[in-house]
């Protein structure tokens, strides 16, 4: 279940980065900033999902 959640989130995250990049002015620095920040920060929103997936099974 966590794998599907991660894949769905990453698809949305990548789409969001691409959409955000299309709203900014053209330039290589904007490419670098958008995709470097997006590529670095993707893990932060997934931390709760990873913790949930790593917990021991009940019972």
PANU-275541 format. One record per residue (C-alpha): x, y, z; residue in one letter. Coordinates in steps of 0.001 Angstrom, whole numbers, plus 500000, padded with zeros to 6 digits. Last residue first. Layout:
<node <X,Y,Z>,"a">
...
//
This chain:
<node <498910,491352,516489>,"x">
<node <499692,494613,514817>,"x">
<node <502473,494777,512240>,"x">
<node <505619,496687,513199>,"x">
<node <505881,500223,511890>,"x">
<node <507931,500733,508734>,"x">
<node <505022,501617,506420>,"x">
<node <503671,504261,508796>,"x">
<node <507106,505822,509136>,"x">
<node <507486,505875,505339>,"x">
<node <504074,507512,504942>,"x">
<node <504894,510137,507573>,"x">
<node <508245,510900,505836>,"x">
<node <506653,511286,502392>,"x">
<node <506106,515057,502615>,"x">
<node <509837,515553,503254>,"x">
<node <511093,513192,500562>,"x">
<node <510268,515375,497583>,"x">
<node <512420,518229,498905>,"x">
<node <515623,517584,496978>,"x">
<node <514274,516962,493499>,"x">
<node <511838,519855,493785>,"x">
<node <514583,522189,494986>,"x">
<node <516974,521097,492253>,"x">
<node <514182,520996,489646>,"x">
<node <512897,524498,490240>,"x">
<node <516224,526151,491001>,"x">
<node <518095,524632,488067>,"x">
<node <515345,525280,485556>,"x">
<node <514950,528827,486855>,"x">
<node <518710,529363,486430>,"x">
<node <518493,528038,482861>,"x">
<node <516027,530670,481828>,"x">
<node <512473,531161,480652>,"x">
<node <510153,532964,483057>,"x">
<node <508215,530885,485566>,"x">
<node <504757,529354,485012>,"x">
<node <506094,526386,483014>,"x">
<node <508438,525513,485871>,"x">
<node <505519,525286,488284>,"x">
<node <503750,522841,485941>,"x">
<node <506887,520694,485636>,"x">
<node <507371,520691,489386>,"x">
<node <503689,519871,489957>,"x">
<node <503738,516977,487464>,"x">
<node <506814,515598,489220>,"x">
<node <505083,515865,492601>,"x">
<node <501856,514260,491304>,"x">
<node <503752,511288,489877>,"x">
<node <505819,511124,493059>,"x">
<node <502694,511062,495232>,"x">
<node <501110,508276,493209>,"x">
<node <504304,506219,493338>,"x">
<node <504666,506739,497082>,"x">
<node <501039,505851,497765>,"x">
<node <501346,502728,495635>,"x">
<node <504473,501672,497520>,"x">
<node <502819,502393,500865>,"x">
<node <500000,500000,500000>,"x">
//
